[in-house]
Amino acid sequence: METLKPAPTTEAGGDGEPDWPAALSAHDRWLRRVVASRVREDQAVDEVMQEVALAAIAQRAPLLDPSRLAGWLYRLAIRQALLYRRRAGRRRALMDRYAVREPRGEEDSSPSPLAWMLHDERRDLVRIAMEKLPPRDADLLTLKYAEGWSARDLADRLSVGLAAVEARLHRARNRLRIELAALAVEGEKSRGHEV
């Protein structure tokens, strides 16, 4: 079991604040274990730890007692891990909602087993393709199509020009098409090898 090292108290600016890079480095190993156990996704640990570092540096109230730094970092890591899981859950729910939309014009309300399988496969392909997109592209597509935001809504809420939003949406849709096409090719290759 790893013993906790005392928090570095080297003052960065003479204001009583710890040297955050040193403090975060000293607690990195065990904080990563805590985060990994919470998010259960290896690739997410770095992202959450970045959020922990940003939150630590951006904190407004100085830490009066340096001996409580480890506990404060622990609570901060837990909070950031929970926020990450909440965002990931929302993203999955939105992608599932995309995939669940039925094609228009279907007369029979009870899907056949084949339709179910195709629907599930399509939903999985969209989810996998969305996960491969840069987060900014995935966010734009999610807000545009799952939330029903217009390009004007996106521009207003993201504080970006309308032309920039439209260009980003165009690029994001193209990237999604490319990812879906690549997944379809991979699926065809794997089916060809099975036969």
C-alpha positions as CSV (number, residue, x, y, z in Angstrom):
1,M,0.0,0.0,0.0
2,E,1.3,3.4,-1.0
3,T,1.9,5.9,1.8
4,L,0.7,9.4,1.3
5,K,3.5,11.9,1.0
6,P,3.0,15.3,2.6
7,A,1.7,17.9,0.1
8,P,4.3,20.1,-1.4
9,T,3.9,23.6,0.0
10,T,6.4,25.4,-2.2
11,E,4.8,28.7,-2.8
12,A,4.4,29.5,-6.4
13,G,3.5,33.1,-6.1
14,G,4.0,33.9,-2.4
15,D,0.3,33.8,-1.8
16,G,0.3,30.6,0.3
17,E,-0.9,28.4,-2.6
18,P,0.8,25.0,-3.1
19,D,3.0,24.4,-6.2
20,W,0.1,22.7,-8.1
21,P,2.2,20.7,-10.6
22,A,4.3,19.3,-7.7
23,A,1.3,18.6,-5.5
24,L,-0.6,16.9,-8.4
25,S,2.5,14.9,-9.3
26,A,2.9,13.7,-5.7
27,H,-0.7,12.4,-5.5
28,D,-1.0,11.3,-9.2
29,R,-0.7,7.6,-8.7
30,W,-3.3,7.0,-6.1
31,L,-5.7,9.6,-7.6
32,R,-5.5,7.8,-10.9
33,R,-6.4,4.5,-9.2
34,V,-9.4,6.2,-7.6
35,V,-10.5,7.7,-10.9
36,A,-10.0,4.4,-12.8
37,S,-12.2,2.6,-10.3
38,R,-14.9,5.2,-10.7
39,V,-15.0,5.7,-14.5
40,R,-14.1,2.0,-15.4
41,E,-12.7,3.2,-18.7
42,D,-8.9,3.2,-19.1
43,Q,-9.0,5.9,-21.8
44,A,-11.0,8.2,-19.6
45,V,-8.6,8.4,-16.7
46,D,-6.3,10.9,-18.5
47,E,-9.3,13.1,-19.4
48,V,-10.6,13.1,-15.8
49,M,-7.1,13.8,-14.4
50,Q,-6.8,16.8,-16.7
51,E,-10.1,18.1,-15.3
52,V,-8.9,17.5,-11.8
53,A,-5.7,19.5,-12.5
54,L,-7.7,22.3,-14.1
55,A,-10.1,22.5,-11.2
56,A,-7.3,22.5,-8.7
57,I,-5.5,25.3,-10.4
58,A,-8.8,27.3,-11.0
59,Q,-10.0,27.0,-7.4
60,R,-10.9,30.4,-6.0
61,A,-10.4,29.8,-2.2
62,P,-6.9,29.2,-1.0
63,L,-6.3,26.0,1.0
64,L,-5.6,27.2,4.5
65,D,-4.3,23.9,5.8
66,P,-1.8,22.1,3.5
67,S,-2.2,18.8,5.5
68,R,-5.8,18.6,4.0
69,L,-4.6,18.8,0.4
70,A,-4.9,15.0,-0.1
71,G,-8.5,14.9,1.1
72,W,-9.4,17.9,-1.0
73,L,-7.8,16.3,-4.1
74,Y,-9.6,13.0,-3.4
75,R,-13.0,14.8,-3.2
76,L,-12.1,16.7,-6.4
77,A,-11.2,13.6,-8.2
78,I,-14.4,11.8,-7.2
79,R,-16.4,14.8,-8.3
80,Q,-14.7,15.0,-11.7
81,A,-15.1,11.3,-12.2
82,L,-18.8,11.5,-11.5
83,L,-19.2,14.5,-13.8
84,Y,-17.4,12.5,-16.5
85,R,-19.7,9.5,-16.0
86,R,-22.7,11.7,-16.2
87,R,-21.5,13.3,-19.5
88,A,-20.7,9.8,-20.9
89,G,-24.1,8.5,-19.9
90,R,-25.9,11.5,-21.5
91,R,-23.9,11.0,-24.7
92,R,-24.8,7.3,-24.8
93,A,-28.4,8.0,-24.2
94,L,-28.5,10.6,-27.0
95,M,-26.8,8.2,-29.4
96,D,-29.3,5.5,-28.4
97,R,-32.1,7.9,-29.0
98,Y,-30.7,8.6,-32.5
99,A,-30.5,5.0,-33.3
100,V,-34.0,4.2,-32.0
101,R,-35.8,6.5,-34.4
102,E,-37.8,4.4,-36.7
103,P,-37.8,4.9,-40.4
104,R,-41.0,6.7,-41.6
105,G,-43.6,4.8,-43.5
106,E,-43.5,1.5,-41.6
107,E,-46.9,0.0,-41.5
108,D,-46.3,-3.0,-39.2
109,S,-45.7,-1.7,-35.6
110,S,-44.2,-5.0,-34.4
111,P,-40.6,-5.3,-35.8
112,S,-39.4,-8.6,-37.1
113,P,-36.4,-10.3,-35.4
114,L,-34.3,-9.3,-38.4
115,A,-35.4,-5.7,-38.1
116,W,-34.5,-5.8,-34.4
117,M,-31.0,-7.1,-35.2
118,L,-30.5,-4.5,-37.9
119,H,-31.7,-1.8,-35.6
120,D,-29.3,-2.8,-32.9
121,E,-26.4,-3.1,-35.3
122,R,-27.2,0.3,-36.7
123,R,-27.3,1.8,-33.2
124,D,-24.0,0.2,-32.3
125,L,-22.4,1.4,-35.5
126,V,-23.5,5.0,-34.9
127,R,-22.3,4.8,-31.3
128,I,-18.9,3.5,-32.3
129,A,-18.5,6.0,-35.1
130,M,-19.5,8.9,-32.7
131,E,-16.9,7.7,-30.2
132,K,-14.2,7.9,-32.9
133,L,-15.1,11.5,-33.7
134,P,-13.3,14.3,-32.0
135,P,-15.3,15.3,-28.9
136,R,-16.1,18.7,-30.4
137,D,-17.6,17.2,-33.5
138,A,-19.6,14.6,-31.5
139,D,-20.9,17.4,-29.3
140,L,-22.0,19.4,-32.2
141,L,-23.8,16.5,-33.9
142,T,-25.4,15.5,-30.6
143,L,-26.7,19.0,-29.9
144,K,-27.9,19.5,-33.5
145,Y,-29.7,16.2,-34.0
146,A,-30.6,14.8,-30.5
147,E,-31.5,18.2,-28.9
148,G,-32.9,19.6,-32.2
149,W,-30.8,22.8,-32.0
150,S,-30.5,24.9,-35.1
151,A,-27.2,26.2,-36.4
152,R,-28.3,29.6,-35.0
153,D,-28.9,28.0,-31.5
154,L,-25.5,26.4,-31.6
155,A,-23.9,29.6,-32.6
156,D,-25.6,31.6,-29.9
157,R,-25.0,29.0,-27.1
158,L,-21.4,28.2,-28.0
159,S,-20.5,31.9,-28.7
160,V,-19.3,31.1,-32.2
161,G,-20.3,32.7,-35.5
162,L,-23.0,31.1,-37.6
163,A,-20.7,30.5,-40.6
164,A,-18.2,28.8,-38.3
165,V,-20.9,26.5,-36.8
166,E,-22.2,25.6,-40.3
167,A,-18.7,24.8,-41.4
168,R,-18.0,22.7,-38.3
169,L,-21.3,20.8,-38.7
170,H,-20.4,20.1,-42.4
171,R,-17.0,18.7,-41.4
172,A,-18.5,16.7,-38.5
173,R,-21.1,15.1,-40.7
174,N,-18.4,14.2,-43.3
175,R,-16.2,12.7,-40.6
176,L,-19.2,10.7,-39.3
177,R,-19.9,9.4,-42.8
178,I,-16.3,8.4,-43.2
179,E,-16.3,6.6,-39.8
180,L,-19.6,4.8,-40.7
181,A,-18.2,3.8,-44.1
182,A,-15.0,2.5,-42.5
183,L,-17.0,0.5,-40.0
184,A,-19.2,-1.0,-42.8
185,V,-16.0,-2.0,-44.7
186,E,-14.6,-3.6,-41.6
187,G,-17.9,-5.5,-41.1
188,E,-17.9,-6.7,-44.6
189,K,-14.3,-7.9,-44.3
190,S,-15.0,-9.7,-41.1
191,R,-18.1,-11.4,-42.5
192,G,-16.1,-12.4,-45.6
193,H,-13.4,-14.1,-43.4
194,E,-16.1,-16.0,-41.4
195,V,-17.6,-17.7,-44.5
